[in-house]
Amino acid sequence: MHLLVISHKRCWRTPQGVVATGGFPRQMEALAQLCQRLVVAVPLQPTPVPAGAQPLRGESLEVLPLREPWGRGPVRKAALAPWLALHGPKLWRALGEADGVHALVPGDIGTLGLLLAQWRRKPLLVRHCGTWGLRTTAADRFLARRLPRIAGGRTVVLATGAGEGPPPPGGEGLHWIFSTSLWRREMEELPTADPWCPGSPLRLITVGRLSHGKNALAAVRAVAMLRDRKDHEPSLPEVHLEILGDGEARSAVEEAIRELHLQSRVLLRGNVGHDEVLQALARSHLFVFPTRVAEGFPKAVLEALAAGLPVLAPAVSALPHLLAPDAAGVAPGALLKNTAESSVAAAVAEWIRAGQQDSETFARSGRLARQRAHSYSLEAWRDAIAERLREAWK
């Protein structure tokens, strides 16, 4: 099969090849294993390559370079017509050569790819990588109306989330697909985090983009609250926090660390390579994820579970599914009541008290966390997509 992928994912050209951040490179490598030829059409950036970027690789993988559409917001929307005039012929030829098209949405380039593939009547795989059902923008509303209508037949529509049935409110042609960035071998070889032992400092970690929505500030302020609470609750251990990621909220996080005098307790590392992320998870005790974003299927949480870390996160999207207790009542984490710093601090304190009362609390949760993460390997992701395509594309 010759599959054409059309995506808005930002990529960079380096002497070693084209690179990208996040789970995209590994997911493309997994898709390449299904194809005789995989052509990935993505915009290449003129900006410096960010830390942690990984190569797009695979024996059958080729990159079709595009330019990033100009501007932002309304300016970018207005620029799509001249952008399509420039890149349309290239995409049109690639569409003609392909046996099928994989469009990643939401995103303007992926949505254009979806429409062009339908125009050329190509077998189509649409993967909605955002939060299914969110209708904040006109593009969200367009996709929420369009995708249920086109799903079925030779058009496979997958939405990032959790569960076995179609995404609500969907039709029979819509299905959930999880999101991951780890191979099964990597999960098996991943160092396991040592459970926290009462009497020793507790090491928290959070990983993700430093945006206001991801809310790393709540984790920082929770550390200050736990430090100040120690005067009234002497049994509380010293709590440290490691933050991995970068973004527009970094200055606010740095300012909070200074104002709250947390320089000795909070380490802000910025963007680091994927291997360093996994190493940092393995030396931590508890993963905190106080996101205010609706999320899809957060890979950062899955990687924390794979490292054997209990996770504290809000009840959004797939997180209740991932953190649900097993039949014996053991859970690989807990759901936050809300995303305020007081809720994060209370949840951490509750886990500390549980660990002090029963020294096996963290170990049991960590074992279940690893077990649950193993269900979501890149092999399982690849095979789930392959099964859908075999059914629809024969």
FITI-557980 format. One line per field, with one value per residue (C-alpha): residue in one letter; x, y, z. Coordinates in steps of 0.001 Angstrom, whole numbers, padded with zeros to 6 digits. Layout:
rest: (a | ...)
X: (X | ...)
Y: (Y | ...)
Z: (Z | ...)
This chain:
rest: (m | h | l | l | v | i | s | h | k | r | c | w | r | t | p | q | g | v | v | a | t | g | g | f | p | r | q | m | e | a | l | a | q | l | c | q | r | l | v | v | a | v | p | l | q | p | t | p | v | p | a | g | a | q | p | l | r | g | e | s | l | e | v | l | p | l | r | e | p | w | g | r | g | p | v | r | k | a | a | l | a | p | w | l | a | l | h | g | p | k | l | w | r | a | l | g | e | a | d | g | v | h | a | l | v | p | g | d | i | g | t | l | g | l | l | l | a | q | w | r | r | k | p | l | l | v | r | h | c | g | t | w | g | l | r | t | t | a | a | d | r | f | l | a | r | r | l | p | r | i | a | g | g | r | t | v | v | l | a | t | g | a | g | e | g | p | p | p | p | g | g | e | g | l | h | w | i | f | s | t | s | l | w | r | r | e | m | e | e | l | p | t | a | d | p | w | c | p | g | s | p | l | r | l | i | t | v | g | r | l | s | h | g | k | n | a | l | a | a | v | r | a | v | a | m | l | r | d | r | k | d | h | e | p | s | l | p | e | v | h | l | e | i | l | g | d | g | e | a | r | s | a | v | e | e | a | i | r | e | l | h | l | q | s | r | v | l | l | r | g | n | v | g | h | d | e | v | l | q | a | l | a | r | s | h | l | f | v | f | p | t | r | v | a | e | g | f | p | k | a | v | l | e | a | l | a | a | g | l | p | v | l | a | p | a | v | s | a | l | p | h | l | l | a | p | d | a | a | g | v | a | p | g | a | l | l | k | n | t | a | e | s | s | v | a | a | a | v | a | e | w | i | r | a | g | q | q | d | s | e | t | f | a | r | s | g | r | l | a | r | q | r | a | h | s | y | s | l | e | a | w | r | d | a | i | a | e | r | l | r | e | a | w | k)
X: (000000 | 001118 | -000260 | -000083 | -000137 | -001167 | -000623 | -000084 | 002607 | 005598 | 008847 | 012436 | 015117 | 018497 | 021657 | 020383 | 016972 | 013552 | 012674 | 009586 | 008609 | 006158 | 004884 | 004471 | 007841 | 007285 | 003703 | 004871 | 007518 | 004776 | 002571 | 005527 | 005561 | 002127 | 003076 | 005243 | 005509 | 004576 | 004764 | 004420 | 003411 | 004269 | 005335 | 009064 | 010015 | 012793 | 013152 | 015785 | 015205 | 013699 | 015290 | 013903 | 013035 | 013299 | 013782 | 010998 | 012272 | 011171 | 012335 | 009310 | 009005 | 009507 | 008860 | 006989 | 008054 | 005512 | 005823 | 004036 | 001008 | 001680 | 000548 | -001773 | -005507 | -007530 | -004342 | -003449 | -006977 | -006812 | -003407 | -004654 | -005904 | -002500 | -000825 | -003024 | -002273 | 001444 | 001260 | -001926 | -000238 | 002316 | -000401 | -002617 | 000131 | 000868 | -002839 | -002986 | -000102 | -001408 | -003627 | -005061 | -004819 | -004361 | -005458 | -004677 | -007136 | -007826 | -005437 | -005841 | -003407 | -004904 | -008443 | -007471 | -005972 | -009252 | -011248 | -008806 | -008840 | -012629 | -012554 | -010271 | -012410 | -009502 | -009860 | -009494 | -008263 | -009030 | -007489 | -008891 | -005980 | -007606 | -010447 | -013403 | -016663 | -014979 | -016690 | -014785 | -013872 | -015532 | -013107 | -014167 | -017812 | -017111 | -015329 | -017961 | -020607 | -018528 | -016788 | -019883 | -021406 | -018447 | -017526 | -018194 | -017474 | -013946 | -013649 | -012285 | -012600 | -010687 | -010832 | -008206 | -009799 | -010794 | -013458 | -014607 | -017629 | -017961 | -017049 | -020165 | -022016 | -020839 | -022099 | -021125 | -018250 | -016424 | -014111 | -011727 | -007984 | -005557 | -002317 | 001118 | 004844 | 006428 | 007237 | 006501 | 010222 | 010804 | 008067 | 009630 | 013117 | 011978 | 013497 | 010836 | 010433 | 011230 | 008162 | 008267 | 009362 | 008047 | 010724 | 012360 | 011668 | 008824 | 009717 | 006900 | 007200 | 005102 | 005774 | 004132 | 003964 | 004209 | 000940 | -001599 | -004033 | -001597 | -001415 | 002051 | 001668 | -000788 | 001876 | 004433 | 002054 | 001018 | 004655 | 004654 | 001397 | 002795 | 005979 | 003964 | 001610 | 004525 | 004472 | 001039 | 001606 | 005195 | 004782 | 004695 | 007995 | 009944 | 008351 | 010327 | 009028 | 010710 | 009098 | 009908 | 008624 | 008633 | 006155 | 004540 | 003846 | 007504 | 008099 | 005067 | 006356 | 009841 | 008354 | 006269 | 009330 | 011194 | 008316 | 007542 | 011250 | 011122 | 014493 | 015724 | 012524 | 011410 | 013627 | 012478 | 014403 | 012652 | 012531 | 014717 | 015129 | 012708 | 015288 | 015853 | 012094 | 011956 | 014960 | 013371 | 010137 | 012077 | 013651 | 010324 | 007568 | 004342 | 003227 | 001023 | -000973 | -003312 | -004349 | -007272 | -007318 | -009958 | -007096 | -007369 | -005234 | -002236 | 000971 | 002764 | 000388 | 000829 | 004626 | 004377 | 002246 | 004746 | 007475 | 005406 | 004367 | 000985 | -000716 | -002814 | -004943 | -008413 | -011374 | -011154 | -011171 | -009443 | -008001 | -010833 | -010446 | -006669 | -006788 | -009771 | -009201 | -008948 | -011245 | -009275 | -009726 | -006103 | -005763 | -002761 | -003401 | -006291 | -008563 | -008224 | -011363 | -010382 | -007211 | -006587 | -003300 | -005226 | -006701 | -003265 | -001738 | -004610 | -004251 | -000486 | -000963 | -003557 | -001104 | 001582 | -000709 | -001747 | 001917 | 002688 | -000162 | 000672 | 004198 | 003027 | 000597 | 002981 | 004402 | 000958 | -000168 | 003094 | 002746 | -000796 | 000331 | 002943 | 000507 | -002115 | 000383 | 001486 | -001943 | -001131 | 002090 | 002907 | 002475 | -001082 | -001781 | -000447 | -002384 | -005645 | -005343 | -004399 | -007517 | -009766 | -008102 | -008375 | -012091 | -012699 | -010128 | -009988)
Y: (000000 | 003534 | 005855 | 009656 | 011409 | 015084 | 016908 | 020345 | 018880 | 021219 | 019610 | 020736 | 019712 | 018802 | 017202 | 013912 | 014236 | 015685 | 015784 | 016544 | 016689 | 014617 | 011203 | 012023 | 010612 | 007297 | 007002 | 007602 | 004916 | 002511 | 003393 | 002878 | -000778 | -001190 | 000367 | -000314 | 003463 | 006127 | 009755 | 012332 | 015831 | 018286 | 021951 | 022467 | 025287 | 027868 | 028278 | 026585 | 022899 | 022456 | 020173 | 016677 | 016543 | 013051 | 011917 | 010734 | 007324 | 004091 | 002057 | 003071 | 006652 | 009750 | 013390 | 015729 | 019192 | 022002 | 025600 | 026757 | 028938 | 032597 | 034422 | 033484 | 033534 | 035404 | 036288 | 032608 | 031731 | 034427 | 033127 | 029568 | 030352 | 031534 | 028751 | 026180 | 027757 | 027258 | 023736 | 022435 | 020989 | 019130 | 017691 | 016885 | 014810 | 013029 | 012276 | 010789 | 008416 | 007266 | 004249 | 005937 | 009158 | 009716 | 013217 | 014420 | 016918 | 019402 | 021632 | 023571 | 021513 | 018199 | 019496 | 020619 | 017171 | 015589 | 017681 | 017080 | 013325 | 013299 | 015315 | 012689 | 009894 | 008280 | 005779 | 007988 | 007558 | 010587 | 010721 | 013414 | 014081 | 016831 | 016593 | 014968 | 016876 | 020201 | 022952 | 026079 | 027272 | 027278 | 024532 | 022402 | 022811 | 022000 | 018756 | 017790 | 018003 | 016654 | 013612 | 011675 | 012220 | 010871 | 007995 | 004561 | 002671 | 003466 | 006378 | 005420 | 008075 | 007595 | 009983 | 010106 | 009068 | 005957 | 003327 | 000559 | 002077 | 004986 | 008415 | 010228 | 011694 | 009553 | 007146 | 003557 | 004585 | 006497 | 004737 | 005620 | 005303 | 005825 | 007769 | 006523 | 006990 | 003828 | 000487 | -002645 | -003376 | 000126 | -000380 | -003652 | -002117 | 001125 | 001572 | 001241 | 004128 | 003178 | 003503 | 006310 | 005264 | 007127 | 009261 | 010239 | 013284 | 012882 | 013638 | 014933 | 015379 | 016948 | 016798 | 018837 | 022123 | 025110 | 026708 | 028345 | 025542 | 022803 | 024572 | 023658 | 026690 | 024710 | 022059 | 024727 | 026428 | 023056 | 022436 | 025758 | 024859 | 021479 | 023165 | 025678 | 022978 | 021076 | 023467 | 022067 | 018549 | 017555 | 014086 | 015563 | 014906 | 017451 | 017625 | 018368 | 018983 | 018527 | 020253 | 019155 | 021254 | 024764 | 027283 | 030655 | 030179 | 029563 | 033117 | 032859 | 029543 | 031002 | 034035 | 031825 | 029761 | 032964 | 034611 | 031464 | 030833 | 027360 | 027398 | 024485 | 022472 | 023055 | 022282 | 023701 | 021869 | 023031 | 020816 | 017713 | 014620 | 011707 | 009468 | 012156 | 012369 | 008633 | 008821 | 011680 | 009709 | 006721 | 008768 | 010273 | 009031 | 010707 | 012288 | 015386 | 016560 | 019408 | 020252 | 022565 | 021451 | 018945 | 016757 | 013750 | 010805 | 012444 | 010583 | 012160 | 010349 | 007071 | 007339 | 008078 | 004966 | 002939 | 004067 | 002777 | 006192 | 006778 | 009701 | 012570 | 014143 | 015651 | 013655 | 014699 | 012671 | 009282 | 009937 | 008320 | 005274 | 005128 | 005708 | 003511 | 000997 | -002704 | -005414 | -005465 | -001715 | -000819 | 002270 | 003509 | 007017 | 009282 | 011876 | 015450 | 017153 | 020195 | 021740 | 024378 | 024211 | 023415 | 020326 | 019207 | 019735 | 017849 | 014909 | 014698 | 014870 | 012084 | 009844 | 010632 | 009647 | 006460 | 005581 | 006233 | 003960 | 001201 | 001109 | -000981 | 001684 | 003227 | -000169 | -001685 | 001334 | 001395 | -002255 | -001672 | 001491 | -000441 | -003246 | -000823 | 001116 | -002078 | -002269 | 000937 | 000213 | 001489 | -002068 | -002148 | 001307 | 000222 | -003049 | -001325 | 001011 | -001880 | -003798 | -000832 | -000354 | -004039 | -003922 | -000715 | -000884 | -004679)
Z: (000000 | -000793 | 001893 | 001821 | 005223 | 005232 | 008514 | 010035 | 012333 | 012430 | 011312 | 010792 | 008309 | 009802 | 008361 | 009830 | 008147 | 008959 | 012666 | 014760 | 018426 | 020459 | 019464 | 015755 | 014555 | 016306 | 015082 | 011508 | 011977 | 013110 | 010115 | 007768 | 008849 | 007235 | 003911 | 000914 | 000638 | 003196 | 002048 | 004837 | 003682 | 006480 | 006806 | 007390 | 009752 | 009263 | 013038 | 015255 | 015952 | 019454 | 022017 | 022056 | 018333 | 016837 | 013221 | 010946 | 009957 | 008378 | 005390 | 003331 | 004650 | 002498 | 003406 | 001059 | 002297 | 002516 | 003693 | 006815 | 005912 | 006648 | 009797 | 012623 | 013267 | 010609 | 008693 | 008376 | 007239 | 004569 | 003458 | 002893 | -000625 | -001933 | 000079 | -001668 | -005038 | -004300 | -002849 | -004470 | -007585 | -005441 | -003197 | -006170 | -007807 | -004513 | -004077 | -007573 | -006815 | -003416 | -002768 | 000315 | 002321 | 006054 | 007125 | 010645 | 012109 | 013622 | 011712 | 008486 | 006381 | 007490 | 006873 | 003357 | 002816 | 003918 | 001431 | -001438 | -000787 | -000902 | -004124 | -005656 | -004149 | -002365 | 000477 | 003532 | 007095 | 009268 | 012733 | 015033 | 017402 | 019451 | 021945 | 020247 | 020677 | 021493 | 019485 | 020464 | 016971 | 013574 | 012515 | 015505 | 014578 | 010931 | 011835 | 014427 | 011677 | 008812 | 010259 | 011431 | 007974 | 006007 | 008364 | 006961 | 003777 | 002584 | 005038 | 008466 | 011185 | 014441 | 017396 | 020137 | 023407 | 025326 | 025336 | 023034 | 021298 | 018894 | 020261 | 021474 | 019690 | 016782 | 014207 | 013714 | 011454 | 014207 | 016627 | 019439 | 018983 | 021850 | 021466 | 022440 | 021849 | 023296 | 021702 | 023729 | 024025 | 025424 | 027998 | 029086 | 029301 | 030923 | 034388 | 037055 | 039456 | 043037 | 045292 | 047827 | 051309 | 054373 | 055972 | 052679 | 050445 | 047957 | 044318 | 042104 | 038338 | 035594 | 031861 | 029121 | 027312 | 029645 | 028624 | 030900 | 030070 | 031096 | 034466 | 035771 | 038068 | 040186 | 040817 | 041789 | 044221 | 045659 | 046636 | 048512 | 050263 | 051347 | 052623 | 054657 | 055951 | 057474 | 060461 | 061402 | 060070 | 060946 | 059441 | 055931 | 054112 | 052106 | 048647 | 045459 | 041937 | 038542 | 035525 | 031974 | 029080 | 027688 | 026361 | 026776 | 030513 | 031384 | 032653 | 034956 | 036342 | 036893 | 038648 | 040961 | 041872 | 042836 | 044701 | 046694 | 047430 | 045915 | 044144 | 046267 | 045777 | 042171 | 039165 | 035806 | 033090 | 029895 | 026796 | 026970 | 024815 | 025063 | 026766 | 029423 | 030018 | 030669 | 033005 | 034951 | 035337 | 036670 | 039487 | 040622 | 042933 | 041796 | 038501 | 038743 | 035724 | 036749 | 033176 | 032500 | 028856 | 027788 | 026432 | 024148 | 025255 | 026961 | 026098 | 029078 | 031443 | 029588 | 029807 | 033541 | 034021 | 031982 | 034394 | 037315 | 038637 | 040261 | 038478 | 039868 | 037131 | 036560 | 035281 | 031629 | 028417 | 028778 | 032243 | 034261 | 031985 | 032521 | 036285 | 037154 | 039985 | 039224 | 040601 | 043854 | 044340 | 043552 | 041351 | 039342 | 040609 | 041556 | 039988 | 041238 | 042513 | 040491 | 039052 | 041744 | 043661 | 046859 | 045209 | 043972 | 047431 | 049110 | 046698 | 047241 | 051018 | 050816 | 048966 | 051530 | 054388 | 052550 | 052041 | 055703 | 056814 | 054320 | 052907 | 049911 | 048614 | 046077 | 045026 | 044323 | 042346 | 040414 | 039387 | 038145 | 036336 | 034354 | 033618 | 032300 | 030163 | 028393 | 026740 | 024850 | 022967 | 019490 | 018219 | 019613 | 018110 | 014707 | 014731 | 015757 | 012759 | 010455 | 011493 | 010689 | 007296 | 006402 | 007133 | 005157 | 002357 | 001909)
